[in-house]
Amino acid sequence: ENFPERLNLALQSIKEREEHEIRQKELEKSTCKIKVYYFHPRERRKIEQKLEVHKDKTLKEATEICSQLFKIEKSVPLDCCRLVKFDEYQDTLECSFGNEDDTPMGLLLGGVKQAYNFDLLLETKRPEQVFQEYRPGGVTVKLYVADLQNDIIQEPPVSVRAYHAQTVSQFKSMVAEVLNVSADKMRCVLERFHNDLKFLSVPNKTLKAEGFFKSNKVYIEFSGEEEASHFTHTHFFRLLDRHQNTIRIHVNLPPSSDVEEFLKSSSRHDQLMKSAITSGKSRENSSTSLEVGSKTGSDSLDEGISDRGSDSEIEFKTKKITLSKSDPSIYHSCQSIDIGRVSFHSSASEGRACSPVGLSSSSQDTSTSAEFNVPTSYRGLCNIYDGHEDATDSVLGDSNGREPVEHGESDSEQTAPPSPGERVIHDTDFKQEGNWDSDCDNDVTVTKEEVSKRYFHIVLNETDVLTKQRNLTVLVDKRITLGAFKGELEPHVGTTSDNFKVYRVYSNNQEFESIRLTETLSFFEDGKLNIKLGRALKPGEYRVKIYQLLVNDPEPGKFLIDTVFAKGMSVLESKKLVIPEIREQCGIDIPLERCRLRKKTWRNPGTVYIDSQIYEDEVHIFANWEVFLQILDGPEEMTSTSQLAIFVRRWRPSTYELDPFQEIILSSQTVDDLKEKISVLSGIPVEEIEYAKGRGTFPCDVSLLEIHNDLDWSPHVTSLNSWPLYICDDGCVLYYRDKTEKLADLSEERKKELQQKENARMARGTVRSSYSPRKERALKIYMDESPSSCVSKNPPDLD
């Protein structure tokens, strides 16, 4: 009964909906849609909204709508707001609308369009201020006010409209009116390009002649605190120079509790490293003394002694030191210097003792001069300041990692002249006049150049309540070195820069460690850094990954620890260093006499390092180094580099089995010595032994079904380092067998069982790559089962 009524209601609802859609479409055709921007003074950033206004709405009504969109209608009166044309891409002001408050928006914007080639900007002013007229064809200037008293550049900038025909004097007057300040003592600086500051000092010069573009950045200062002088020597210039090179960095710091735990665990490592370095120094000093020796009278040293008047000169490899003394015993305080290759030029004075280390003095009061270079490594640390400060530290920078400024370097940072009693060290050389020790007769005057300190300011310091992670937002001069930057972070991290590492975080959240302390942050710009606890590297140190060599495991290399080795350290000292760390971190107790370190080349164990070998001198060491640590079954038998360590594995043909790996030490690289060692190990007579070299990377897997015939058994050679063996280094793999042992006959089931086991074993040991250079495309095959398809002249396409 109610069906007709319900039908009428449904039809009426559909009709109303259609009419609403028609009205909506008509409204959209009459609506102007455009982006409007506003510089929020509290948030100090530019925000945007989408303005949708009917074309018949006036400019005043549109301004009121924008005021409500940005929620400033209660704080800023409507008569203190206006809309102007704005190019967001160029960040320039195009023009103002003048007395067009009652003009419809459709007429001002040029009609209703899908997109406009300009935007709108909502401007505000103070009640007593007058809006500036923006005429077409002008230039936009962003004004940055410099506060010399607080040593900052005020933000956000103030945008004004200027014109090429204006003079500098007229521009200053306009700026003074906008900022409500005096133009009498105003100084203006135009930034044309990055690090290109131009001081606007000629009042009658036009802005076009000064090089103003469509969009410009101008710094102003009107305090009058500085007297007129050369611009580059003013505080104003130094502030601008710093501001141009300042970047914002977000730094993530570890929790304070983690820092305390790390300091406790790292104290043992530091003590072991210090003792290793000390023993390395002593070893170098003793070898240096034996090498150079002491000669007297007119005897000359074989390593380059020549007459040179009254001067004695010692030349080293890198940093240079110049001494002037009347007594050769001035060198007594430098006994830890690594002489290296020395050329010693001595005068022909009779009876003079000429030993660089521990020189004895003569009775004659003859002036000597010596120049030598100090190697920047642990081996060559020279305690030249009161017997405790390292020359390496002095040359690289002060304790905070800041670098000395070289002579002739043009920098905005001014350095004060050295005061009496200060010490100066230059990167290329440093000279001293007077006394090195308190025992010497002459006075000492050692001056140290004042270090230019780069800008570093914390703007935000907060801690996450849940993770206890600490976050810093830092404004820093990007010309600061990484070492100095770490020095500034020390009080915030809670430990010295030696105990933490800096990782740069990229946009894809990948992080990489920054290790070059002398590099600046110029490459960084704004970004993010993660600070992680860990032993930071000093000059001459290298980070090393230690892997345990497990020759009979499916995965022969197992990662143990990260540690640090130093140049000049012996292999034995490095063992003493890593054994306690492995015990603490991995729970593995390794006896020293059963610990062996050897070269790691990907998965291959290589050269065995002898305890007496020295890193860098006999064992090449480099960044991100990896070594194998091998736990021996008994005491170390490798005592000489002339010995050869080879892995051998017995093949048993009668049972189709391979024995576990065993290692033999050869004193000579001959086949006879090899067979004798294998005979002792296996009990096989020497004349019955056959051997073959393994193929591929360690552990040189080979199929049990193919090993008997596939390998080259018992090649006709007498030396291991000849073709086809070429065994010249430790870690090679050899298979051996008893040639009298018969090969077993396998049933098909046994072969299939062995094949399955082999496939599973080889699959575990094979490194597969999932990389594909291109995306594969599926192949579609269409088949027509009709009889006519067999004689078809046009077969289906294969995609």
Stockholm file with secondary structure:
# STOCKHOLM 1.0

chainA/1-799         ENFPERLNLALQSIKEREEHEIRQKELEKSTCKIKVYYFHPRERRKIEQKLEVHKDKTLKEATEICSQLFKIEKSVPLDCCRLVKFDEYQDTLECSFGNEDDTPMGLLLGGVKQAYNFDLLLETKRPEQVFQEYRPGGVTVKLYVADLQNDIIQEPPVSVRAYHAQTVSQFKSMVAEVLNVSADKMRCVLERFHNDLKFLSVPNKTLKAEGFFKSNKVYIEFSGEEEASHFTHTHFFRLLDRHQNTIRIHVNLPPSSDVEEFLKSSSRHDQLMKSAITSGKSRENSSTSLEVGSKTGSDSLDEGISDRGSDSEIEFKTKKITLSKSDPSIYHSCQSIDIGRVSFHSSASEGRACSPVGLSSSSQDTSTSAEFNVPTSYRGLCNIYDGHEDATDSVLGDSNGREPVEHGESDSEQTAPPSPGERVIHDTDFKQEGNWDSDCDNDVTVTKEEVSKRYFHIVLNETDVLTKQRNLTVLVDKRITLGAFKGELEPHVGTTSDNFKVYRVYSNNQEFESIRLTETLSFFEDGKLNIKLGRALKPGEYRVKIYQLLVNDPEPGKFLIDTVFAKGMSVLESKKLVIPEIREQCGIDIPLERCRLRKKTWRNPGTVYIDSQIYEDEVHIFANWEVFLQILDGPEEMTSTSQLAIFVRRWRPSTYELDPFQEIILSSQTVDDLKEKISVLSGIPVEEIEYAKGRGTFPCDVSLLEIHNDLDWSPHVTSLNSWPLYICDDGCVLYYRDKTEKLADLSEERKKELQQKENARMARGTVRSSYSPRKERALKIYMDESPSSCVSKNPPDLD
#=GR chainA/1-799 SS CCHHHHHHHHHHHHHHHHHHHHHHHHHHHTEEEEEEEEEETTTTEEEEEEEEEETTSBHHHHHHHHHHHTTCTTTSCGGGEEEEEEETTTTEEEEECCSCTTSBHHHHTTSCCSCCSSEEEEEECCTTCCCCCCCTTCEEEEEEEEETTTTEECSSCEEEEECTTCBHHHHHHHHHHHHTCCSTTCEEEEEEETTEEEECCCTTSBHHHHTCCSEEEEEEECCCCSCSCCGGGSHHHHHHHHHHTEEEEEEEECCHHHHHHHHHHHHHHHHHHHHHHHHHHHHHHHHHHHHHCCBCTTCCCTTTCCCCTTCCEECCSSEEEEEEESSGGGGGGGTTCCCCSCCEECCCCTTCCBCSSSCCCCSSCCCEEEEEEECSSGGGCCEEETTTEEHHHHHHCCTTCCCCCCTTCCCSSCCCCCCTTCCCCCSSEEECBSCSSTTSSSCCBCCCCCCCCCCEEEEEEEECTTTCCEEEEEEEETTSBHHHHHHHHHHHHTSCGGGEEEEEECTTSCEEEECCTTCBSTTTCSEEEEEEESCCCCTTEEEEEEEEECTTSSSCEEEEEEEEEETTCBHHHHHHHHHHHHHHHHCCCCCGGGEEEEEEETTEEEEECCTTCBBTTTBCCCTTEEEEEEECSSSCCCCSTTCEEEEEEEEETTTTEECCCEEEEESSCBHHHHHHHHHHHHCCCGGGEEEEECCSSTTCCCCTTTHHHHSCCSCSCSBTTSTTTCCCSTTCEEEEEETTSCCCCCCHHHHHHHHHHHHHHHHHHCCCCCCCSSCCCCCCCCCCCSGGGGGCSSCCCCC
#=GC SS_cons         CCHHHHHHHHHHHHHHHHHHHHHHHHHHHTEEEEEEEEEETTTTEEEEEEEEEETTSBHHHHHHHHHHHTTCTTTSCGGGEEEEEEETTTTEEEEECCSCTTSBHHHHTTSCCSCCSSEEEEEECCTTCCCCCCCTTCEEEEEEEEETTTTEECSSCEEEEECTTCBHHHHHHHHHHHHTCCSTTCEEEEEEETTEEEECCCTTSBHHHHTCCSEEEEEEECCCCSCSCCGGGSHHHHHHHHHHTEEEEEEEECCHHHHHHHHHHHHHHHHHHHHHHHHHHHHHHHHHHHHHCCBCTTCCCTTTCCCCTTCCEECCSSEEEEEEESSGGGGGGGTTCCCCSCCEECCCCTTCCBCSSSCCCCSSCCCEEEEEEECSSGGGCCEEETTTEEHHHHHHCCTTCCCCCCTTCCCSSCCCCCCTTCCCCCSSEEECBSCSSTTSSSCCBCCCCCCCCCCEEEEEEEECTTTCCEEEEEEEETTSBHHHHHHHHHHHHTSCGGGEEEEEECTTSCEEEECCTTCBSTTTCSEEEEEEESCCCCTTEEEEEEEEECTTSSSCEEEEEEEEEETTCBHHHHHHHHHHHHHHHHCCCCCGGGEEEEEEETTEEEEECCTTCBBTTTBCCCTTEEEEEEECSSSCCCCSTTCEEEEEEEEETTTTEECCCEEEEESSCBHHHHHHHHHHHHCCCGGGEEEEECCSSTTCCCCTTTHHHHSCCSCSCSBTTSTTTCCCSTTCEEEEEETTSCCCCCCHHHHHHHHHHHHHHHHHHCCCCCCCSSCCCCCCCCCCCSGGGGGCSSCCCCC
//
